Amino acid sequence: MSVGHKFVRGVAWMLAGGWTEQAINFAVFVTMAKLLGPELYGLLSMAAVFIVLAEALVRESVSEYLIAAHDPGPEDYNATFWLTAALGLALALLLWALAAPIAGLYGQPQVAGLIRGLSVTVLLIAFTAVPVAILRREFNFRVLSLRAIAGVIVGGAVGIGMALAGYGVWSFVGQWIAMISTNVVMAWTSVDWRPGLATSGAHLRKAGGFGAQVLGLRAAELAAAQLPTLIIGATLGPLATGLYSVSWRLVETLTFLISTPLRMVSQPAFAAVRREGGRAGDLLLDIARMSGVVAFPFFVGLAVVAEPVLRLVFGTEWLGAAPVLSVLAFLGLYFSVALVQQSFCLAAGKAGEITLLTWGNVLLGSALILIASRWGLVAITAGFVAAHYLLWIFRYRLVARLGEIPVAPLLSCNILPAVAALAMAGAVVAVQRALASAPLPLSVAASILCGILVYAGLALILMRDRLQLFLSYARPAPLPHGDAA
């Protein structure tokens, strides 16, 4: 089976699992948000800033070495496991120690207990990072998808049950721990490898050296993502934090559906092409051409339907999040492209430069957020998004150099999806205005359906070659003559 066919199969499994997972997760999220309200959700978000950061540092940092490595042996796997376990333990203890000072910074004593309760998930994720890396390297995305679905089902049942039983904000904690625990069990039961003590200083240094670069990258991207929540929580309080967090959660959900399958599958695909002596840059360009067809309508569409969707799904008390959601939608569009570019760099074993660029986003984002903070929540959000776009060209130049391809095709392949998405947005707004007096569910459904039809028609007219490209990847490679028997 060719790498291209494995890539398409992997993305298909991740998309199917991701859509199912997020549909269940969204239903759980809406149910718990309605049961507990924006203020309790804001308290959770204050604690989650630090938990999400620590989880990401152990989930995909040192273990990325196993995907980029040409032919890792048992010593490499053992070194990676024990380094990740040590990192997870250190971060969990650090969170426990800093819980009280963080709560004092917010002026919300409850946050300390939430951080300590959730810190166990960091250690759990650290212990499962290597099995997940093995599944990714082997393109076993079916198991990863089923694992994610099982996690949200178990976590959702626990969280809603606790909310109905009156546990308040601790319902979120129960949901989170139950979900991660389920993921851990399913990952370990899906691989044959078990950790041992057979390793060496050379293997530890090799895994640790690459892991340290990726750790810096994860720290930078999580710092950039959580920076607005931290500043909003410290300056504007729980209500504004809740409004921002629900907007971010919606964008994160769509980003997960679009970019996470591409990111998770493209990295082992790029690494496999390199191991086989092929040109990974050509695969990067093909993925960029195919993914743009889907990413642009998703996030441009989200920007124009933010207000009616929030009104319909969450109710009028959440309408303050509408302009924030419209702005954050463009960050989702950025991530759908930039995270695949990042995976390309990691597969090439070149984490250093992409790490520096991501820290540049943190520094520029901090400056723009602080400048914009005097104008309120929407301005903070706009400053945060602008920082990513201002530095994006440097990412393009980096992946073009590593892939030995020109920058121009990587940029120009986004023009047609952008034009079609803008035409779609115009049609959606026109339908919304025409049905302003109609029942809200009818207006939302009609405007979304119109947008889908307009974009699909333009895609068939303007981007037929991209559909043909996708079909060429989806078809299995023909067997050599004589092997059919």
C-alpha positions in Angstrom: 0.0 0.0 0.0 1.4 3.4 -1.0 2.1 6.2 1.5 -0.5 8.3 -0.2 -3.2 5.6 0.1 -2.2 5.1 3.8 -2.5 8.8 4.3 -6.0 9.0 2.8 -7.2 6.0 4.8 -5.7 7.4 8.0 -7.4 10.8 7.4 -10.7 9.0 6.7 -10.6 7.1 9.9 -9.6 10.2 11.9 -12.3 12.3 10.2 -15.0 9.6 11.0 -13.8 9.2 14.5 -13.3 13.0 15.0 -16.8 13.9 13.7 -18.3 11.2 15.9 -16.2 12.2 18.9 -16.9 15.9 18.6 -20.7 15.3 18.0 -20.9 13.5 21.3 -18.5 15.9 23.0 -20.5 18.9 21.7 -23.8 17.4 23.0 -22.2 16.8 26.4 -20.7 20.3 26.4 -24.0 22.0 25.6 -25.8 20.0 28.2 -23.3 20.8 30.9 -23.0 24.4 29.9 -26.8 24.8 30.3 -26.8 22.9 33.6 -23.9 24.9 35.1 -24.0 28.3 33.3 -21.2 30.6 32.1 -19.7 31.6 35.4 -18.9 28.0 36.5 -17.6 27.3 33.1 -15.4 30.4 33.4 -14.0 29.0 36.7 -13.1 25.7 34.9 -11.5 27.7 32.1 -9.2 29.5 34.5 -7.9 26.2 35.8 -7.8 24.6 32.4 -5.3 27.1 31.1 -2.6 25.4 33.0 -3.9 21.8 32.8 -4.2 21.9 29.0 -0.7 23.4 28.7 0.8 20.6 30.9 -1.1 17.9 29.0 0.0 19.1 25.6 3.7 19.1 26.8 3.6 15.4 27.6 1.1 14.2 24.9 3.1 15.1 21.8 6.7 16.2 22.7 9.4 13.6 23.5 7.3 10.8 21.8 7.5 12.7 18.5 11.0 11.4 18.2 9.6 7.9 17.5 7.8 9.1 14.4 10.7 11.0 12.9 13.3 8.3 13.7 14.3 6.2 10.8 14.4 2.8 12.5 13.9 3.1 16.3 14.9 0.1 18.4 13.7 -1.1 21.9 16.2 1.2 23.6 14.7 4.2 21.8 11.2 3.2 22.9 12.3 2.7 26.5 14.2 6.0 26.6 11.2 7.9 25.2 8.8 6.3 27.7 10.9 7.0 30.8 11.7 10.5 29.7 8.0 11.2 29.1 7.0 9.6 32.4 9.5 11.8 34.3 8.3 14.9 32.5 4.6 14.1 33.4 5.4 13.5 37.0 7.4 16.7 37.3 4.6 18.8 35.6 1.9 17.2 37.9 3.9 18.0 41.0 4.5 21.6 39.7 0.8 22.1 39.1 0.0 20.9 42.6 2.5 23.3 44.1 1.4 26.3 42.1 -2.3 25.8 42.5 -2.7 28.1 45.4 -0.7 31.0 43.9 -2.6 30.7 40.6 -5.9 30.9 42.5 -4.6 33.9 44.3 -3.8 35.6 41.0 -7.3 35.1 39.8 -8.9 36.0 43.2 -10.9 32.7 43.0 -10.0 30.2 45.7 -11.9 27.4 44.0 -9.5 27.3 41.2 -6.8 25.8 43.4 -8.8 22.7 44.0 -9.7 22.3 40.4 -6.1 22.5 39.3 -5.0 19.9 41.9 -7.9 17.6 41.0 -7.1 17.7 37.3 -3.3 17.4 37.6 -3.6 13.6 37.6 -4.5 13.7 33.9 -1.1 15.0 33.1 0.6 11.9 34.5 -2.0 9.6 32.8 -1.3 11.1 29.4 2.5 10.8 30.0 2.2 7.1 30.5 0.3 6.6 27.2 2.3 8.9 24.9 4.5 6.1 23.5 1.6 3.7 22.7 -0.1 6.5 20.8 3.1 7.2 18.9 3.4 3.5 18.0 -0.2 3.5 16.6 0.5 6.7 14.6 3.8 5.4 13.2 2.0 2.2 12.1 -0.9 4.2 10.5 -3.3 2.5 13.0 -5.7 5.4 13.1 -8.8 3.1 13.4 -7.8 2.3 17.0 -7.0 6.0 17.7 -10.5 7.0 16.5 -12.4 4.3 18.4 -10.3 5.2 21.5 -11.3 8.9 21.3 -15.0 8.0 20.8 -15.0 5.7 23.9 -13.4 8.4 25.9 -16.0 11.1 25.3 -18.8 8.6 25.9 -17.5 7.6 29.3 -16.4 11.1 30.2 -19.7 12.6 29.1 -21.8 10.1 31.1 -19.7 10.8 34.2 -19.8 14.6 33.8 -23.6 14.8 33.1 -24.3 12.4 36.0 -22.3 14.5 38.4 -23.9 17.7 37.2 -27.4 16.3 37.7 -26.3 15.1 41.2 -25.3 18.6 42.2 -21.5 18.4 42.1 -21.3 21.8 40.3 -18.0 22.7 38.7 -16.5 19.4 39.9 -18.6 17.7 37.3 -16.2 19.0 34.7 -13.3 17.5 36.7 -15.0 14.1 36.8 -15.7 14.2 33.0 -12.1 15.1 32.2 -10.5 12.4 34.4 -13.0 9.7 33.2 -12.3 10.6 29.5 -8.5 10.5 29.9 -8.6 7.2 31.9 -10.6 5.5 29.1 -8.1 6.7 26.5 -5.2 5.3 28.5 -6.7 1.8 28.9 -7.6 1.6 25.2 -4.2 2.7 24.0 -2.3 0.2 26.1 -4.5 -2.7 25.1 -3.9 -2.0 21.4 -0.1 -2.3 21.3 2.1 -5.3 22.1 5.1 -3.2 23.3 5.7 -2.8 27.1 8.3 -0.6 28.7 11.6 -2.0 30.0 14.8 -0.8 31.5 17.1 -1.6 28.5 18.4 1.7 27.2 21.5 3.8 27.3 22.8 7.3 27.8 23.1 7.8 24.0 19.5 6.8 23.4 18.3 9.0 26.2 20.3 12.0 24.8 19.0 11.4 21.3 15.4 11.1 22.3 15.8 13.9 24.9 17.5 16.3 22.4 14.7 16.0 19.9 12.1 16.0 22.6 13.5 19.2 24.1 13.0 21.0 20.8 9.4 19.7 20.5 8.8 20.5 24.1 9.7 24.1 23.4 7.4 24.1 20.4 4.5 22.7 22.5 5.1 25.2 25.3 5.1 28.0 22.8 1.9 27.0 21.0 0.0 26.3 24.2 1.3 29.6 25.7 0.0 31.4 22.6 -3.4 29.7 22.7 -3.9 30.1 26.5 -2.6 33.7 26.7 -5.9 35.4 26.0 -7.8 33.3 28.5 -5.2 34.1 31.2 -5.3 37.9 30.5 -9.1 38.0 30.2 -9.5 36.0 33.4 -7.1 38.4 35.3 -8.6 41.6 33.9 -12.2 41.1 32.9 -13.4 38.3 35.3 -15.2 35.0 35.0 -18.1 36.2 32.8 -15.8 37.5 30.0 -13.6 34.4 30.4 -16.6 32.2 30.0 -17.7 34.0 26.8 -14.2 33.8 25.3 -13.8 30.2 26.3 -17.1 29.0 24.7 -16.1 30.8 21.5 -12.6 29.2 21.6 -14.2 25.8 22.3 -16.4 26.0 19.2 -13.4 27.0 17.0 -11.3 24.3 18.7 -14.0 21.8 17.8 -14.0 22.7 14.1 -10.2 22.9 14.1 -10.1 19.4 15.6 -12.4 18.1 12.9 -10.4 19.6 10.0 -6.8 20.0 11.1 -6.2 17.3 13.6 -6.8 14.4 11.2 -4.5 16.1 8.7 -1.8 16.9 11.3 -1.9 13.5 13.0 -1.7 11.5 9.7 0.5 13.8 7.6 3.4 13.7 10.0 4.0 9.9 9.8 3.2 10.1 6.0 5.9 12.8 5.5 8.4 10.7 7.6 7.6 7.6 5.6 8.1 9.4 2.3 11.5 10.6 3.5 12.5 7.1 4.7 11.6 5.8 1.2 13.8 8.4 -0.5 10.8 10.4 -2.0 10.1 14.2 -2.0 8.0 15.0 1.0 7.5 18.6 -0.3 5.4 17.3 -3.2 3.1 15.5 -0.7 2.9 18.8 1.4 1.7 20.7 -1.7 -0.9 18.1 -2.5 -2.2 18.1 1.0 -2.4 21.9 1.0 -4.4 21.9 -2.2 -6.8 19.3 -1.0 -7.3 20.6 2.6 -8.0 24.2 1.6 -11.1 23.1 -0.3 -12.6 22.0 3.1 -11.0 24.4 5.5 -12.1 27.7 3.9 -15.8 27.1 3.8 -15.8 25.7 7.4 -14.3 28.7 9.0 -15.5 31.5 6.8 -19.0 30.0 7.3 -18.6 29.9 11.0 -17.7 33.6 11.0 -21.0 34.6 9.3 -23.3 32.3 11.2 -21.8 32.9 14.7 -24.6 35.0 16.1 -27.7 33.0 15.0 -26.0 29.7 15.9 -25.1 30.9 19.4 -28.7 32.2 19.9 -30.1 28.9 18.7 -27.9 26.5 20.6 -26.9 28.3 23.8 -29.6 31.0 24.2 -29.5 34.7 24.5 -27.2 34.8 27.6 -24.3 33.7 25.4 -24.8 36.3 22.7 -21.8 38.3 24.0 -19.6 35.6 22.5 -20.9 36.1 18.9 -18.3 38.8 17.8 -15.5 36.9 19.6 -16.5 33.7 17.7 -16.5 35.5 14.4 -13.0 36.7 14.9 -11.7 33.4 16.2 -13.0 31.6 13.2 -10.1 33.1 11.2 -7.7 31.5 13.7 -9.2 28.2 12.9 -8.5 28.8 9.3 -4.9 29.6 10.1 -4.5 26.4 12.2 -5.9 24.2 9.4 -3.0 25.1 7.2 -0.2 26.0 9.7 -0.4 22.8 11.7 0.2 20.6 8.7 3.2 22.8 7.9 4.4 22.2 11.5 4.0 18.4 11.1 6.1 18.7 8.0 9.0 20.3 10.0 8.7 17.7 12.8 8.7 14.8 10.3 11.9 16.2 8.8 13.5 16.3 12.3 13.7 20.1 12.2 11.8 21.3 15.2 14.2 24.2 16.1 13.1 26.8 13.6 9.4 26.2 13.8 9.8 26.5 17.6 11.4 29.9 17.3 8.6 31.1 15.0 5.9 29.9 17.4 7.6 31.8 20.3 7.5 34.8 18.0 3.8 34.4 17.9 3.7 34.4 21.7 5.7 37.6 22.0 3.9 39.4 19.3 0.5 38.2 20.5 1.4 39.3 24.1 2.2 42.8 22.8 -0.9 43.1 20.7 -3.2 41.7 23.4 -1.9 44.2 26.0 -2.3 47.1 23.6 -5.9 46.0 22.7 -6.9 45.2 26.3 -8.2 48.7 27.0 -10.8 48.2 24.3 -12.3 45.0 25.7 -12.9 41.4 24.8 -13.3 41.6 21.0 -10.2 43.8 20.6 -8.1 41.3 22.7 -9.3 38.5 20.4 -8.5 40.4 17.3 -5.0 41.2 18.5 -4.4 37.6 19.3 -5.5 36.4 15.8 -3.6 39.2 14.0 -0.3 38.0 15.6 -0.5 34.7 13.9 -1.3 36.1 10.5 1.5 38.6 10.6 4.2 36.0 11.1 2.7 33.3 8.8 4.9 34.1 5.8 7.9 32.9 7.7 6.4 29.5 8.1 5.7 29.3 4.4 9.3 30.1 3.7 10.6 27.5 6.2 8.6 24.6 4.8 9.3 25.6 1.2 13.0 25.5 2.0 12.8 22.1 3.8 10.6 20.6 1.1 12.7 22.0 -1.8 9.7 23.6 -3.4 8.9 27.3 -4.3 6.8 29.4 -1.9 4.5 30.7 -4.6 2.5 27.4 -5.2 2.0 26.9 -1.4 0.5 30.4 -1.2 -1.5 30.5 -4.5 -3.2 27.2 -3.9 -5.4 29.0 -1.3 -6.8 31.6 -3.8 -9.6 29.6 -5.3 -10.9 28.2 -2.0 -10.8 31.7 -0.6 -12.8 33.2 -3.5 -15.4 30.4 -3.4 -15.7 30.8 0.4 -16.3 34.6 0.1 -19.0 34.0 -2.4 -20.6 31.4 -0.1 -20.5 33.9 2.8 -22.3 36.5 0.7 -25.0 34.0 -0.1 -25.4 33.0 3.5 -25.7 36.7 4.7 -28.3 37.3 1.9 -30.4 34.4 3.1 -30.2 35.4 6.7 -31.5 38.9 5.8 -34.2 37.6 3.6 -35.4 35.3 6.4 -35.0 37.7 9.3 -38.6 37.4 10.4 -38.7 33.6 10.0 -38.3 31.1 12.9 -34.6 31.0 13.9 -34.1 27.2 13.2 -35.5 27.7 9.7 -33.3 30.7 9.1 -30.1 29.0 10.3 -30.8 25.7 8.4 -31.7 27.6 5.1 -28.6 29.8 5.2 -26.3 27.0 5.9 -27.8 24.8 3.2 -27.6 27.7 0.7 -23.9 28.2 1.6 -23.1 24.5 1.1 -24.8 24.5 -2.3 -23.1 27.6 -3.5 -19.7 26.5 -2.4 -20.1 23.0 -3.8 -21.1 24.4 -7.1 -18.1 26.7 -7.3 -15.8 23.9 -6.2 -17.0 21.7 -9.0 -16.5 24.5 -11.5 -13.2 26.0 -10.2 -11.5 23.1 -8.4 -12.3 19.9 -10.2 -8.6 19.1 -10.5 -8.4 18.9 -6.7 -11.2 16.3 -6.6 -9.3 14.3 -9.1 -6.1 14.6 -7.0 -8.0 13.3 -4.0 -9.3 10.3 -6.0 -5.8 9.5 -7.2 -4.7 9.3 -3.5 -7.8 7.3 -2.4 -7.4 4.6 -5.0 -5.0 1.7 -3.9 -1.8 1.5 -5.9 -2.1 -1.2 -8.6 -0.3 -4.4 -7.9 2.8 -5.1 -10.0 2.2 -7.3 -13.1 2.2 -10.9 -12.0 1.3 -10.3 -8.4 -2.5 -10.3 -8.9 -2.6 -14.0 -8.5 
